[in-house]
Each structure stands twice: as C-alpha cells, then as structure tokens.
Amino acid sequence: MRYLRLRPLASAIILTGCSNVTFAQLGQNLSVDVRSLALGNAVTADPPGISAIHFNPAALTRIEGLQTDVQGLIANFDIQREFSAPAGYNVFGYSDDPLVCNDGPEVASNLCTDFKGSVRGDVEYASIYVPILKKMVDLGEGVPLAAPTAGIAYKPPGSKITYATAVYAPLVAGFGAENGNPGNFMGQQVALERITYLSPSFAFKVNDELSLGASVGMSYQAISLKTDLRFPNELIGVLRLVDEVVCAPFKDNQDFITDLLLLGICNAQEGMNPFNRFGQLKVTVEQALSPSYNLGLLWEPREDFSFGMVYQSSSKMRLKGKYFIDNERAPRELIRGLNSSATGSVFARVLGFPSSIPATESGLVAMDFEYPAHFQAGITYKIIPDLQINFDVGWTDYSAWDKFRFEFDRQVSALQIAKLLSSDISNTSLALPLNFTSPWSWGIGVEYSATDRLKLRAGYEPRSSATPDDKRNTLIPINNAQLFGLGIGYRFDADTDVDLSVGFLRSRDNIPAGSSSLANQTGVSNILLNPYAGLDVKTNTKVTILGINYRTRW
C-alpha cells in the first residue's frame, strides 16, 4: 500500500525518460537531409550541400559563392503493438484481465475462461507538440509528420572560408491513439522534438586536400506525454483478495470491532483491482535553448577518394515543465478507508501515508537530460568514374543515459514514503536507473551518375539498439532496426539541383512475458511501470519518409 501514491508520478517520469531514449534511437538523422537519407546516412566523406553543417561542417568548403537549400520531409509512423496471455497467466491468482479476456461480469470465476488471443493496440495517428500553444496536437489518421528545413551558405570569391547557417530538425517524432486503445497504458499521446533554429558555421580550406569545419547549433527541445495508468502487480492482487474475500462478509455489517481489526480498509466504497485503470497523467518538459557543436574534417587526396569524420557534441539540458494527474476512485477510497478507522489512521501515520488522495494533482518538475554525443567517420571511393560507394561507421554515447534524475519544486509526500525503499529517492527527487549501452553502427551508400544531369542513389543502414533486453518497451517499440534508402538527383542547370528520396525504417521485437522491467515484468518488484505484466508483447514498427530538396546557387 505504501507504493500507491508514488506510482502515477513515478510512472509519468519513467515514461518521459523512455520517450527520450527510444525516440532518439528511432529518429537519429532521419529528418535532416534528403540525399543523406537515400545513402543510408553514409555521407561523412561526401556531405550534401548546406546539410554538411550537421554531417561534417568541413565539407562546406565545396560550396562556391552564395547557395541556398530548401527541403521538405514527411514521415509516416506505422506502429503495431500486440498483446497476448501465455499459458499459466495470472496476477496473484487472477487472470480475468479485460485486456486479454472475453469474460463478462456474469462469469464469477477469478480465472479467465475465454482468452481473446492476440489483442492489437496500434498507433492511430501522428501527434506534435506546439510550443506556442503549449499543447499536443493530433494530426488525424493518415496525416504524416512534416519537417521543413532551410539553409544558406556563402563563400566569398577567392576566400578559403565558407560561412553558413541552417534551420533543421535532428529529431521530430510523435504519435497518438483514441481512448480505449490497449496500447494507451504506455503512451496515448507522445511527442518529442529537437529543432535547431540557428546554426552559425564556418569551414576553412587548409590546402587543396584538407578542410576543417565547425558549427554551433542552437536548438529547442521538448517532450510531451499523455498516458493511461494501470498496475497489474502482486501487491494490488493482495488488495483485491482482501476486498473480495476478507471484507465481503463485513460490507453490510460493519461495526466498531471489525473496523478496528481490519484497519478501515473495508470501508472503501470501491476495491482495488490489478487490471483496472488507476488514472491518467500528462507531462511536458522543454528547454528553449539547448546549445551543441559539431567539428569536422575532410581529406581529399585524390579525385576518386575522400575521408571524413565528425564529432557532434553532447548537449546538457535542464528540462522544465509541469505534470498533471487524474486519480481514479479506487486508490482514493483505499486511503479514505484507512483514515476512517482509528487503527487505520494510526497505521497510516506510522507509515507516512497521506491523509487523502485528491482527484487531481499537479506541480512542476525538472529533469537533467543529456542529448548524447555522436562520432562518425567514413570514406567515399569511386569504383569507376560514374559509380561511387560511401561507407561510414558511427558511435553514439547512449551510456550517458545510465540514470535519469528528476527534481520537484516542493517536497512530494509520495517521495517521502518511497525514499525508505531506495537510495535513489529523496523528498524532492527521483533517480531512475536505465543502464543503456553505446553501440557502434555502420551504413553504406551507392551513387551512380546515369547522365551528366541524373544521379541514382541507394543506401542501407542497420541500427543497433542501445536498449538492454530487460528494458524493452512499447512506448516506441524498437530494438534493432534497418533503414533502406532510395533517391534520385537531377541538375536542371549549372546552378539548380533537385533531390528526391524515400526512406523506409523497420523494426520488429518480441518481449516474452516477464522479460522487461519497463513493460511486462511479473512479481512484487514491478512496482512502478509494468502495465502488461505477465503478457507476451510483440511490436512491429515501420517508418516511411519522403523528401524533396531544392538547391540553387546565386
């Protein structure tokens, strides 16, 4: 019982942290540049125009005079989530979970007699967070996310220095679903955005073979989440047993003696159930200015070979925002029942329980978050004059997400209770261990010059997951992924180019019952966030991206 008040708040925070992690892995480099998308992002030695600000600022020295780039990318997220009950499924002897069980109230058994089989909880539409409105907006079924970008670069005649800046989106993703969707217990609406609105950059041509470059990115970061909550936990199963078995004989025959002996628990007008909805929460945190920098090197010793590398710095932020919680009746009634009895009231005071749980709660929350550093290096080699191959390897420091620490603007009674259980909790803070890893990955791209005007491109990038097996979840269902890209480039005249690209990313995952502490772990220890405890979970994520780029020189 001591955990009840902590759960909604802590679950909100965990979900917020997880949305950062999974979206960052899912969306890295997908919404920056059209040509790079077609080449599997293997462009460190052959960066595309002004987008070199992001991929390798040293390559800006290839630009002559004044150049502008305007791009538009749209992305469609097809996220399928599937839940099913394995053999022997139960939570403290109960298996009548309406999520997977067809039994109605007319069936008296606590064990399900008719399981549904596989239950789908697919994402239904895209969502974005609008900073000006301070709210999430649903785009509607079938409407994709859009990420327009623009940039300008200038190299004075005879100069060795190129100057540039661009507006682009290193990360834009979001989704939503209607009320009642089975997937809503790990995010009904989710939006994550990192938008670089100013990126002053320069590149210096040291000699005919070597160029160096740097850029400073000034970005806006936002995370917004709305989710239903439930806690199919063994402790809640015990409370249901007490309500249905122990308290049942006294519901209509309550007296002073039973009230004292049973601590007032039986006075609750609604009992606890591990499969019921506990409430709904909304969390939004943001930061208007999140600076970072990129350092690049480009070496071109021959016309048919080049080598490039880039270091993209981490960005440490102090995200601030608000949380709102709507509490369902059952947990509020449990605390009211305890405090209605003399012995229950003493019991609650000894354990530090609150005197009541309000129907709604709200407050301020802040989180220290580090957007991870990234390193990438690659080569470009022309096999024949009209055919070149790009190959890159990269590393992202996701191990920086070992823990997420959240702080509140006041003492939170839930944390005052929970600090007895963990050294990671104080009266005003909560630290969540995640233990992410920093994998290496690679990508390959091929570009063929069919004519002097037309270029054909293809790319492939397998993405290794940084998420440990025991932390996989459905918030953004991705473990390992594959990115495929195709594109064409057409030169209308000496000063005008257009690129068209399509990218397709896919990821499938199978999370067996009890294998993840952020999805379906069983037992008493799954206190905070396991809305699908004991269930088998399968996910299938598909992201389709279309893009066009118009580049002109003046």
ZAFI-15028 format. One record per residue (C-alpha): chain; residue in three letters; x, z, y. Coordinates in steps of 0.05 Angstrom, whole numbers. Last residue first. Layout:
BEGIN
{A ALA {X Z Y}},
...
REM end
This chain:
BEGIN
{A TRP {465 -1139 653}},
{A ARG {469 -1128 578}},
{A THR {407 -1121 535}},
{A ARG {385 -1082 473}},
{A TYR {314 -1079 446}},
{A ASN {307 -1035 384}},
{A ILE {250 -1033 335}},
{A GLY {234 -981 282}},
{A LEU {191 -966 221}},
{A ILE {198 -902 181}},
{A THR {165 -885 114}},
{A VAL {171 -813 89}},
{A LYS {151 -797 17}},
{A THR {148 -727 -11}},
{A ASN {125 -709 -81}},
{A THR {116 -636 -99}},
{A LYS {103 -597 -162}},
{A VAL {85 -524 -168}},
{A ASP {72 -484 -231}},
{A LEU {34 -420 -215}},
{A GLY {55 -348 -227}},
{A ALA {57 -331 -153}},
{A TYR {28 -387 -110}},
{A PRO {25 -349 -44}},
{A ASN {94 -320 -56}},
{A LEU {116 -291 11}},
{A LEU {130 -219 27}},
{A ILE {123 -171 -32}},
{A ASN {148 -213 -90}},
{A SER {185 -153 -120}},
{A VAL {125 -128 -160}},
{A GLY {125 -186 -209}},
{A THR {119 -261 -202}},
{A GLN {157 -312 -160}},
{A ASN {116 -372 -138}},
{A ALA {136 -399 -70}},
{A LEU {192 -368 -29}},
{A SER {221 -324 -85}},
{A SER {226 -386 -129}},
{A SER {228 -390 -206}},
{A GLY {166 -351 -226}},
{A ALA {125 -411 -246}},
{A PRO {166 -474 -250}},
{A ILE {183 -510 -184}},
{A ASN {186 -585 -197}},
{A ASP {211 -628 -140}},
{A ARG {206 -700 -119}},
{A SER {239 -730 -57}},
{A ARG {232 -798 -24}},
{A LEU {257 -829 40}},
{A PHE {239 -900 61}},
{A GLY {269 -935 121}},
{A VAL {247 -999 156}},
{A SER {287 -1035 209}},
{A LEU {281 -1086 265}},
{A ASP {338 -1099 314}},
{A VAL {333 -1142 377}},
{A ASP {393 -1167 416}},
{A THR {399 -1195 487}},
{A ASP {462 -1212 528}},
{A ALA {492 -1274 495}},
{A ASP {422 -1299 476}},
{A PHE {366 -1283 429}},
{A ARG {410 -1245 380}},
{A TYR {371 -1223 319}},
{A GLY {384 -1161 276}},
{A ILE {349 -1149 209}},
{A GLY {335 -1086 171}},
{A LEU {329 -1049 105}},
{A GLY {340 -976 89}},
{A PHE {334 -930 29}},
{A LEU {339 -854 34}},
{A GLN {342 -811 -28}},
{A ALA {325 -737 -32}},
{A ASN {346 -672 -66}},
{A ASN {303 -610 -56}},
{A ILE {245 -628 -10}},
{A PRO {175 -600 -5}},
{A ILE {168 -582 68}},
{A LEU {128 -517 66}},
{A THR {124 -526 -9}},
{A ASN {181 -481 -30}},
{A ARG {250 -478 -61}},
{A LYS {287 -412 -51}},
{A ASP {308 -397 -124}},
{A ASP {338 -466 -133}},
{A PRO {383 -456 -72}},
{A THR {366 -501 -12}},
{A ALA {424 -542 15}},
{A SER {396 -605 -18}},
{A SER {439 -666 -30}},
{A ARG {417 -729 6}},
{A PRO {427 -797 -27}},
{A GLU {438 -850 27}},
{A TYR {427 -924 14}},
{A GLY {433 -983 62}},
{A ALA {413 -1055 74}},
{A ARG {424 -1103 132}},
{A LEU {413 -1177 148}},
{A LYS {442 -1208 211}},
{A LEU {415 -1269 249}},
{A ARG {444 -1303 311}},
{A ASP {511 -1333 289}},
{A THR {479 -1343 221}},
{A ALA {469 -1303 157}},
{A SER {515 -1248 182}},
{A TYR {510 -1198 125}},
{A GLU {511 -1123 135}},
{A VAL {519 -1073 78}},
{A GLY {510 -997 82}},
{A ILE {533 -937 42}},
{A GLY {519 -863 49}},
{A TRP {551 -798 27}},
{A SER {536 -724 21}},
{A TRP {573 -659 22}},
{A PRO {534 -594 12}},
{A SER {535 -531 56}},
{A THR {496 -476 20}},
{A PHE {437 -432 39}},
{A ASN {436 -358 25}},
{A LEU {367 -343 55}},
{A PRO {369 -269 72}},
{A LEU {316 -248 123}},
{A ALA {333 -199 178}},
{A LEU {277 -160 212}},
{A SER {280 -125 279}},
{A THR {245 -74 323}},
{A ASN {239 -10 281}},
{A SER {296 -33 235}},
{A ILE {298 -78 174}},
{A ASP {357 -109 137}},
{A SER {375 -41 107}},
{A SER {313 -48 64}},
{A LEU {256 -5 37}},
{A LEU {252 52 87}},
{A LYS {256 0 142}},
{A ALA {187 -24 118}},
{A ILE {149 33 150}},
{A GLN {179 27 219}},
{A LEU {175 -48 210}},
{A ALA {100 -45 202}},
{A SER {95 1 262}},
{A VAL {128 -50 307}},
{A GLN {171 -23 363}},
{A ARG {170 -68 423}},
{A ASP {196 -136 447}},
{A PHE {208 -159 376}},
{A GLU {271 -185 342}},
{A PHE {281 -235 287}},
{A ARG {344 -246 246}},
{A PHE {352 -305 200}},
{A LYS {405 -297 146}},
{A ASP {454 -342 109}},
{A TRP {433 -400 152}},
{A ALA {503 -416 175}},
{A SER {512 -440 104}},
{A TYR {476 -502 128}},
{A ASP {542 -528 155}},
{A THR {531 -602 147}},
{A TRP {581 -647 113}},
{A GLY {589 -723 113}},
{A VAL {618 -782 76}},
{A ASP {611 -853 101}},
{A PHE {618 -924 72}},
{A ASN {605 -988 110}},
{A ILE {609 -1058 79}},
{A GLN {618 -1123 116}},
{A LEU {599 -1194 99}},
{A ASP {607 -1255 144}},
{A PRO {683 -1256 150}},
{A ILE {691 -1236 77}},
{A ILE {699 -1166 49}},
{A LYS {695 -1139 119}},
{A TYR {711 -1065 116}},
{A THR {679 -1008 156}},
{A ILE {703 -938 143}},
{A GLY {673 -868 147}},
{A ALA {676 -797 172}},
{A GLN {622 -745 184}},
{A PHE {622 -673 207}},
{A HIS {559 -633 224}},
{A ALA {549 -565 257}},
{A PRO {484 -528 243}},
{A TYR {429 -513 293}},
{A GLU {439 -438 299}},
{A PHE {379 -392 309}},
{A ASP {373 -323 338}},
{A MET {299 -307 338}},
{A ALA {252 -277 389}},
{A VAL {182 -250 381}},
{A LEU {127 -230 430}},
{A GLY {61 -200 411}},
{A SER {-8 -210 379}},
{A GLU {-55 -175 331}},
{A THR {-127 -188 312}},
{A ALA {-179 -151 272}},
{A PRO {-141 -87 284}},
{A ILE {-110 -45 228}},
{A SER {-123 29 235}},
{A SER {-89 97 236}},
{A PRO {-24 64 218}},
{A PHE {13 86 155}},
{A GLY {74 130 164}},
{A LEU {79 151 91}},
{A VAL {66 224 107}},
{A ARG {12 203 158}},
{A ALA {-25 160 107}},
{A PHE {-24 215 54}},
{A VAL {-50 265 106}},
{A SER {-107 217 123}},
{A GLY {-121 205 50}},
{A THR {-126 280 38}},
{A ALA {-175 290 95}},
{A SER {-212 226 79}},
{A SER {-235 173 129}},
{A ASN {-163 154 144}},
{A LEU {-154 125 74}},
{A GLY {-219 86 79}},
{A ARG {-201 56 146}},
{A ILE {-134 34 118}},
{A LEU {-168 -1 59}},
{A GLU {-222 -29 104}},
{A ARG {-171 -64 148}},
{A PRO {-138 -94 87}},
{A ALA {-205 -121 62}},
{A ARG {-234 -147 128}},
{A GLU {-186 -204 142}},
{A ASN {-131 -198 194}},
{A ASP {-123 -252 248}},
{A ILE {-51 -254 271}},
{A PHE {-19 -283 334}},
{A TYR {55 -292 346}},
{A LYS {91 -309 411}},
{A GLY {154 -343 433}},
{A LYS {229 -340 442}},
{A LEU {285 -380 410}},
{A ARG {354 -354 427}},
{A MET {398 -412 409}},
{A LYS {466 -429 380}},
{A SER {481 -503 377}},
{A SER {531 -527 325}},
{A SER {579 -581 343}},
{A GLN {576 -653 321}},
{A TYR {644 -676 297}},
{A VAL {654 -750 289}},
{A MET {699 -796 249}},
{A GLY {715 -870 250}},
{A PHE {757 -920 212}},
{A SER {759 -995 223}},
{A PHE {776 -1056 181}},
{A ASP {767 -1131 185}},
{A GLU {792 -1142 256}},
{A ARG {852 -1099 243}},
{A PRO {879 -1030 267}},
{A GLU {810 -1007 292}},
{A TRP {812 -931 298}},
{A LEU {751 -895 326}},
{A LEU {750 -821 342}},
{A GLY {691 -778 363}},
{A LEU {672 -710 391}},
{A ASN {599 -689 398}},
{A TYR {573 -631 440}},
{A SER {516 -581 440}},
{A PRO {469 -550 490}},
{A SER {400 -520 476}},
{A LEU {359 -517 540}},
{A ALA {283 -508 538}},
{A GLN {281 -460 480}},
{A GLU {221 -451 434}},
{A VAL {183 -404 387}},
{A THR {111 -412 364}},
{A VAL {76 -371 311}},
{A LYS {3 -373 288}},
{A LEU {-26 -329 234}},
{A GLN {-85 -328 187}},
{A GLY {-113 -273 144}},
{A PHE {-112 -239 77}},
{A ARG {-144 -296 38}},
{A ASN {-165 -271 -31}},
{A PHE {-127 -281 -96}},
{A PRO {-94 -212 -100}},
{A ASN {-162 -177 -87}},
{A MET {-171 -115 -45}},
{A GLY {-238 -81 -40}},
{A GLU {-291 -87 14}},
{A GLN {-332 -30 42}},
{A ALA {-273 18 34}},
{A ASN {-296 89 20}},
{A CYS {-265 85 -50}},
{A ILE {-196 93 -20}},
{A GLY {-216 159 11}},
{A LEU {-157 195 -20}},
{A LEU {-188 192 -91}},
{A LEU {-186 267 -101}},
{A LEU {-211 286 -32}},
{A ASP {-268 236 -31}},
{A THR {-285 254 -102}},
{A ILE {-293 326 -81}},
{A PHE {-331 312 -16}},
{A ASP {-383 268 -49}},
{A GLN {-393 194 -63}},
{A ASN {-449 173 -109}},
{A ASP {-463 100 -92}},
{A LYS {-391 76 -97}},
{A PHE {-370 132 -143}},
{A PRO {-376 98 -211}},
{A ALA {-340 35 -184}},
{A CYS {-281 72 -153}},
{A VAL {-237 75 -215}},
{A VAL {-254 7 -246}},
{A GLU {-268 -45 -191}},
{A ASP {-232 -13 -132}},
{A VAL {-174 17 -172}},
{A LEU {-164 -48 -210}},
{A ARG {-164 -87 -145}},
{A LEU {-112 -40 -116}},
{A VAL {-69 -50 -178}},
{A GLY {-74 -126 -171}},
{A ILE {-52 -118 -99}},
{A LEU {10 -84 -125}},
{A GLU {21 -139 -177}},
{A ASN {21 -193 -122}},
{A PRO {-23 -253 -108}},
{A PHE {-11 -245 -33}},
{A ARG {-52 -291 12}},
{A LEU {-40 -320 81}},
{A ASP {-66 -381 119}},
{A THR {-17 -417 164}},
{A LYS {-4 -442 235}},
{A LEU {67 -458 255}},
{A SER {105 -482 315}},
{A ILE {180 -493 323}},
{A ALA {210 -519 387}},
{A GLN {279 -541 411}},
{A TYR {295 -579 476}},
{A SER {363 -611 481}},
{A MET {422 -620 528}},
{A GLY {474 -660 490}},
{A VAL {546 -666 514}},
{A SER {584 -727 492}},
{A ALA {656 -742 475}},
{A GLY {699 -803 460}},
{A LEU {766 -827 436}},
{A SER {788 -899 423}},
{A LEU {848 -926 384}},
{A GLU {869 -997 366}},
{A ASP {877 -1036 431}},
{A ASN {901 -973 467}},
{A VAL {874 -906 489}},
{A LYS {804 -933 502}},
{A PHE {767 -874 532}},
{A ALA {695 -857 517}},
{A PHE {646 -818 561}},
{A SER {581 -782 551}},
{A PRO {526 -747 591}},
{A SER {470 -732 541}},
{A LEU {403 -714 574}},
{A TYR {334 -706 541}},
{A THR {357 -690 471}},
{A ILE {293 -673 434}},
{A ARG {292 -624 375}},
{A GLU {222 -616 348}},
{A LEU {189 -579 290}},
{A ALA {115 -578 277}},
{A VAL {74 -545 222}},
{A GLN {-1 -540 214}},
{A GLN {-35 -511 152}},
{A GLY {32 -482 129}},
{A MET {48 -447 64}},
{A PHE {-20 -418 47}},
{A ASN {-50 -484 72}},
{A GLY {-31 -522 9}},
{A PRO {-98 -508 -25}},
{A ASN {-135 -543 33}},
{A GLY {-194 -500 54}},
{A ASN {-189 -516 128}},
{A GLU {-162 -585 143}},
{A ALA {-89 -605 137}},
{A GLY {-28 -612 182}},
{A PHE {40 -645 190}},
{A GLY {102 -645 234}},
{A ALA {170 -677 244}},
{A VAL {217 -696 301}},
{A LEU {292 -685 295}},
{A PRO {352 -717 330}},
{A ALA {303 -744 382}},
{A TYR {333 -789 436}},
{A VAL {344 -794 511}},
{A ALA {410 -827 527}},
{A THR {472 -823 571}},
{A ALA {533 -866 581}},
{A TYR {601 -876 614}},
{A THR {656 -922 588}},
{A ILE {729 -912 607}},
{A LYS {786 -962 599}},
{A SER {767 -998 663}},
{A GLY {779 -1072 678}},
{A PRO {707 -1084 698}},
{A PRO {669 -1018 700}},
{A LYS {640 -995 633}},
{A TYR {567 -973 638}},
{A ALA {518 -944 588}},
{A ILE {443 -933 588}},
{A GLY {397 -902 536}},
{A ALA {325 -900 513}},
{A THR {286 -868 456}},
{A PRO {214 -869 431}},
{A ALA {197 -823 373}},
{A ALA {127 -833 344}},
{A LEU {92 -794 289}},
{A PRO {43 -834 248}},
{A VAL {-34 -838 253}},
{A GLY {-65 -845 184}},
{A GLU {-109 -783 190}},
{A GLY {-110 -755 259}},
{A LEU {-55 -739 309}},
{A ASP {-66 -664 307}},
{A VAL {-40 -629 369}},
{A MET {-2 -564 369}},
{A LYS {-4 -522 433}},
{A LYS {36 -502 494}},
{A LEU {1 -557 535}},
{A ILE {66 -576 570}},
{A PRO {107 -566 507}},
{A VAL {64 -610 462}},
{A TYR {76 -592 388}},
{A ILE {63 -649 341}},
{A SER {19 -658 279}},
{A ALA {13 -713 227}},
{A TYR {-46 -718 179}},
{A GLU {-74 -698 111}},
{A VAL {-18 -662 74}},
{A ASP {-36 -657 1}},
{A GLY {-63 -596 -35}},
{A ARG {-77 -623 -104}},
{A VAL {-100 -580 -163}},
{A SER {-76 -594 -234}},
{A GLY {-117 -564 -289}},
{A LYS {-182 -533 -266}},
{A PHE {-180 -473 -312}},
{A ASP {-244 -452 -347}},
{A THR {-248 -383 -379}},
{A CYS {-208 -346 -326}},
{A LEU {-192 -274 -344}},
{A ASN {-227 -220 -303}},
{A SER {-291 -234 -341}},
{A ALA {-359 -227 -308}},
{A VAL {-374 -302 -300}},
{A GLU {-434 -309 -254}},
{A PRO {-388 -304 -194}},
{A GLY {-360 -374 -211}},
{A ASP {-306 -395 -259}},
{A ASN {-271 -461 -241}},
{A CYS {-202 -430 -238}},
{A VAL {-140 -459 -204}},
{A LEU {-148 -439 -131}},
{A PRO {-206 -393 -149}},
{A ASP {-156 -346 -183}},
{A ASP {-194 -314 -241}},
{A SER {-127 -296 -276}},
{A TYR {-127 -221 -271}},
{A GLY {-86 -176 -318}},
{A PHE {-36 -153 -265}},
{A VAL {-31 -225 -239}},
{A ASN {-45 -274 -295}},
{A TYR {-21 -340 -325}},
{A GLY {-10 -338 -400}},
{A ALA {-2 -413 -407}},
{A PRO {15 -445 -341}},
{A ALA {-34 -450 -283}},
{A SER {-29 -512 -240}},
{A PHE {-11 -531 -168}},
{A GLU {5 -600 -138}},
{A ARG {31 -617 -70}},
{A GLN {35 -688 -42}},
{A ILE {69 -702 24}},
{A ASP {61 -772 54}},
{A PHE {95 -768 122}},
{A ASN {90 -831 165}},
{A ALA {144 -844 216}},
{A ILE {145 -887 279}},
{A LEU {208 -908 316}},
{A GLY {215 -942 384}},
{A GLN {279 -962 417}},
{A VAL {303 -982 486}},
{A ASP {377 -995 497}},
{A THR {410 -1012 564}},
{A GLN {478 -1042 578}},
{A LEU {521 -1048 641}},
{A GLY {591 -1078 636}},
{A GLU {624 -1082 568}},
{A ILE {607 -1036 510}},
{A ARG {659 -1030 454}},
{A THR {687 -968 488}},
{A LEU {623 -932 469}},
{A ALA {653 -929 399}},
{A ALA {687 -863 416}},
{A PRO {618 -830 421}},
{A ASN {610 -830 345}},
{A PHE {541 -822 315}},
{A HIS {504 -788 372}},
{A ILE {531 -822 435}},
{A ALA {543 -882 389}},
{A SER {468 -892 400}},
{A ILE {490 -933 461}},
{A GLY {509 -991 417}},
{A PRO {507 -981 342}},
{A PRO {565 -943 312}},
{A ASP {613 -981 265}},
{A ALA {664 -931 238}},
{A THR {613 -874 238}},
{A VAL {558 -922 216}},
{A ALA {539 -901 145}},
{A ASN {469 -877 168}},
{A GLY {439 -912 107}},
{A LEU {452 -980 139}},
{A ALA {379 -994 159}},
{A LEU {372 -926 191}},
{A SER {435 -938 231}},
{A ARG {406 -1002 260}},
{A VAL {342 -966 283}},
{A ASP {374 -905 315}},
{A VAL {358 -831 324}},
{A SER {295 -814 285}},
{A LEU {321 -807 214}},
{A ASN {389 -776 232}},
{A GLN {371 -708 199}},
{A GLY {296 -706 185}},
{A LEU {289 -676 116}},
{A GLN {348 -628 119}},
{A ALA {328 -603 188}},
{A PHE {255 -600 166}},
{A THR {273 -555 108}},
{A VAL {314 -505 146}},
{A ASN {273 -499 209}},
{A SER {207 -495 171}},
{A CYS {238 -441 128}},
{A GLY {252 -398 188}},
{A THR {181 -403 213}},
{A LEU {153 -390 143}},
{A ILE {196 -327 138}},
{A ILE {173 -303 206}},
{A ALA {100 -314 191}},
{A SER {108 -279 124}},
{A ALA {139 -219 159}},
{A LEU {80 -212 206}},
{A PRO {26 -221 153}},
{A ARG {61 -176 102}},
{A LEU {82 -116 142}},
{A ARG {13 -85 147}},
{A LEU {3 -85 72}},
{A TYR {71 -61 50}},
{A ARG {57 13 47}},
{A MET {0 0 0}},
REM end
